[in-house]
Amino acid sequence: MSVVKINVLTVPSEQRETLEKRFASRAHAVENSDGFEWFELLRPVEGTDTYLVYTRWRDDESFQAWMEGPMKAAHQGGGGGAEGGERPGPAASGSTLWSFEVVQQAGPKGA
């Protein structure tokens, strides 16, 4: 079965909009990656400054290939931007990666 990777991001309240805009601008960057199955950006509702970036993959090898290829290139800036301009700093003040194997799953009946 699939593997789930959850990136746990600590995002100060003044950086929430920045984080969400950055994800929106790259909304389709992962969709064509081999082995990619699902993505969700989860905004905290109350009592925490933690966002969850949920992705599901066919296997760990697919996730690792994306991390070493497209994701790494996207986070290094890809060489674009204004001459002499500086790359903006991170919106998150901390990050932890959780990894899970899917051992059971269910969906709505008839779907």
N, C-alpha and C positions, 0 to 999 in steps of 0.2 A: 504493500500500500504506500501511499504518499508520505512525504515528510513535510512538516510545518516549521517555518522559521519565523520567529517573532522578534523584531527589533524593538526594544523598550527604550524610548527616548524621553529624557527629562527636558522639558521645554518650558522656560519661564513664560509667564503670561504675556509679556510684551513681545515675545518671539513667535507666538502661535500663528498669527496671520502670515508671517514670513515663511514658516515651515509649510503651512498648507498651500501657499502660492507656489513654493518650490516643487512640492509634490504634484500639484496640478499642471505645472509647466512640463513635467516629465511623465504625465499620466500614462502614456502608451510605451514608455521606454522598455518595459520588461515583457510586454505581451507577446513578442515574437521569439522570445528565448526558448530554446529547446528544453522541454521538460517542465516549463512553467504551467501552473494550473489555476492560481487564484491570487489576487491582491486585495487588501483592504487597509486603509488608513483609519485608525480608530481614535477619535478625539475624546479626551476625558470630559465627563459631564460635571462631576463635582468632587471636591476633596482631594484632588491630585493634580500634579503637573506632568503626568506621564502619558505620552501618546504610545500607541502600539501600532507597529507596521507589520501586518500579517501577510505572509506569502506561503503558498502551498506549491510543492514541487513533486515531480514524479519520483525523484530520488535525490540523495545528497550530492551525487556527482553533478547533476543538472544545476543545482544551486551553486556549487563551487565553481563550475564553469562560468556561470553568470557573474559571480563575485569577481573572478579573475579577469573577465573580459569587459562586457558592457557596463557593469556597475562601477568597476574601477575607473574606466575611462570617463564616465559621467562625473565622478567625484573629483577627478583631476582636472576638470575644466575643458578637456578636449582641444585646447589650444586656441579657442575663440576669445572674443572679448576685445575691448578697446585697448589700443596701444598704451602701455604704461598703466593701465587700470589694474586694480587689485581685485582678486577673487574675494567675494563676500565671505565673512566668517560663518561658522555653523550656527544654525538656529537652536540646536539642542546643546545643552550643557553637559549631557552625559548619555551614554548608549551602552546597552547590554543586549547580547543576542541569546535568545532561548531557542532550543531545538527540540522537536518532538517527532515521534513516529505516529502516524494515524493507525490505531488498532481497531477502531470501530467508527462507523459513520452512518448517518441516516439523513434522508431528505423527506419532503412532504410526500404523502401517499399520492400515487398517480402521476408524479412528476418524472 
